[in-house]
Structures are given as C-alpha cells and as structure tokens.
Amino acid sequence: MNVTFFTTLKLFSQSRKSWTLLLLFVVFFEACALFFQHIMMLAPCVMCIYERVAMLGIGGAALFGLIAPNNPIVRWIGLVAWGASAYKGLTLALQHVDYQFNPSPFATCDLFVTFPSWAPLNQWAPWMFEAYGDCSKVVWQFLTLSMPQWLVVIYAANLLVLAFIVLAQFAKTPVNKLR
C-alpha cells in the first residue's frame, strides 16, 4: 500500500515519539540558554527571558500531546498550544532583533521582567527567569547570527514543521495503519 508523506506525518503525530522529540528539542534549547547564562556568563535580558518562556510553552504543548497523542482533542490542543507558543516566540525574537540592530532611545525593552501576580516566575526561579542584561547588546554570535536571530530561525522552523503536521491531520489514515 502506498502511504503518502502526509499520512506518514499524521501517523507520526499520533505517536508518543513525535511529542517526545519535540520535548527533547525544547530541553536542548533550554539547556543551551542556561549554559549561556551560567557557564558562559552571558546576562539574559528581558526579551531573552520572555523568549525562554515561549520555548517552555512549546515544551508544555509537547507534554500535553504526550498525554494521549491518539486522542484527536488532546492532539489538537497540543498543536494549537505549540503554534501559539512558537508564534509568540517568533514575534518576541523579531522584536529583540529590532532592538539589537535598530537601536533607539524610544524603543527599548523593559528594565525588569513582568509576570502575572499568580505566576511570578522570576521570584520562584530567579536562576532561570531573572533578567539583568541589555536587550540591545549583541553578546554572542554563531555563523554571523546573534542569539535572537537564531531564535527567529528556531521559532520559524517550529511554525513550518507545525504547518506540515497540521496539514497532515486531514490526511486519510489507512485502516490497517490505525492503532
């Protein structure tokens, strides 16, 4: 039987492997952020912290998808949460890039992170969510891209992969491939 790309992708999205892979990517990127902060001693700025929270949102979506990937409601909630978090991360990263490469005294990031009173992350885990860097400074580059530019690539790639997976949800699943 000829199984199409989208059918294969749909079947993959219905497995725990797919959601575990997404979660592992988030763990990798969060570990990188903490390595930059605590080992390389690069001070995270307010935008860095918000971008970190958006990445954790993708991790939360992955954890939710892991609950029951075969259940379409659970899977769709995970996909929507993934999309919302990746989109928010992309908009934050683009704004951060603008702060770095179009500095203006009239367009700057906040001095302190502001979280809702019901979730003061910077008080609960200051080692991860407290900002003390300058958003407009380029403190690290790899292959000529700054950290926020890499985050633009990462979040855009998330949205691209998500688009394919969402399209795949409408593919027909062969009867003998159902779990």
Salt bridges, closest charged atoms under 4 A:
GLU51 OE2 - HIS96 ND1 3.05
